[in-house]
């Protein structure tokens, strides 16, 4: 059997594409590669490196509750950085965008910079130790 495959895409559900689309577009500094209304859901997708990242708004959501990583399901999505110095650059970028974050936190297993999208979805930039 082949090696376990890399992640091809991640999609998160948002409550308002008109609010989330420009937020993510500013964060990624890129236009989406897909913006399609399928009927049951509308999705907007960006290509980040070799991975697709999508936001979905469903026509009939099952809940209006905000995201909470303490419930079973998604905890957070982390974007790979190559170094601690790169995290500092992302911290400056988040500051310039007015995005609240927790600052860079160093641990033995690496360093992270946590922040949240307009639906409270937990996101992070992460760099390995060293």
Beta strands, then each sheet from edge to edge (+ up, - down):
strand 1: 9-13
strand 2: 34-37
strand 3: 41-48
strand 4: 51-58
strand 5: 77-81
strand 6: 101-107
strand 7: 110-116
strand 8: 122-127
sheet 1: 1+ 4+ 3- 2+
sheet 2: 5+ 8+ 7- 6+
end
